[in-house]
Amino acid sequence: MLKRGTDPRDVTDGMRRASLQHPAAPPLALVPSPVSAFDYDAMPCAVFQVDAGVVTNVNVRACALLGHPRRELIGRAIESLLLVHDDAQAGTVSGELLLDQGPPIDVLTSCTADLDDPSRTLWVAMDARDHSERLKRAHQAAHFEVVGRLAAGVAHEINSPSQYISDAGHFARDAVTELLRLLQCHQELATVVRRGGDPGEVLAQLDAAAARADDGFVRRELPPAIDSIIEGAGRIAEIVRTMKELTHGVDRPDAPADVNGLIESAVRMTRAACRHVAKVETQLERLPPLVCSASELGKVLVNLIVNARDAIAEVGTDDGLIRIQSRLREAAIEIEVSDNGVGIPAPVQSRVFEPFFTTKAVGIGTGQGLAMVRAAIEDRHGGRVILCSEPGAGTTVRLTLPLQRSGVSP
């Protein structure tokens, strides 16, 4: 961390060097010439145009955060307004906006510089609270994107049991109708016999009703039909319950959960999405209950399976395979999701967990899926996420979840 009063221009030079030394980092969009603050007034973050360490223009958001009109900020040294913490080298660093009165405002800041004149820079600072809220909304968008992509698969999963409920229901209705006619004939026969009448006519009706009912066939097929109705209704209820948990997350964060059960639920929810693309295999060891947010872990698993499916779809192979394994390792549970898809190029593997970063085509994905995975596993469950990938060979994502958690954020 730089001490208060350190010239941010020093950080600018360090960031420029870092961008050259780390090609995986996003390149700086270098500013060719000074621009008026009006061009940036619509931006939701503070923007400072700086020349040789002196502020030459600011936008409306900077004025609002610092509590001064533009004319009072122009001409001041940037170091009197912005304190930079040199704790990142990928183009964005944390810092503070220094107020004349009151505590400083935590910000995330980045700097771009003019290639022809490095003393002319443009600083962008986002209120960390705004950034957190944007990430939260982005995580929600990523979650609903996954749910939306599963919608067609869920409809298919519900349609199958619905179809055999309908078929079995129609058969049961027709069979019961014939059996009721047969029962009515038996009742009429009993009435005739009790009254001492001639049962011949009623017996003929009874034989005809028995023939129509085909009671031997009904005895064999009606119980399985009823079982199919019960099974189908239970299957639909299970799908709806899983989708409700995935969408609303009603469980308590500290509730013991069956990890293998969550894996199986995620596989069921993604079955239709993976059909015709990849075979899904599970190798699940016996595990103790894990205290966790079951709905959040379920979302993570669905996200990883969908990512694996997409990676295989890019290859277009006929033998796509997604393998999900669970095991107990000392005081932690490990979950691995592997695929034989396209893989991730080495230069961008370090960036796949960054918010808004995606390797997918435009219009597919929000760049929040793996960021959501890391936030859920590491920040809220005290675990660890490791990614191993080889272009052309596939990717493995390993989740490590401690059985005993400590020092995690809510």
Summary of the structure (lengths in Angstrom):
residues: 410
radius of gyration: 32.7
end to end distance: 26.6
largest distance: 120.3
contacts: 1250
relative contact order: 0.08
helix: 49%
strand: 20%
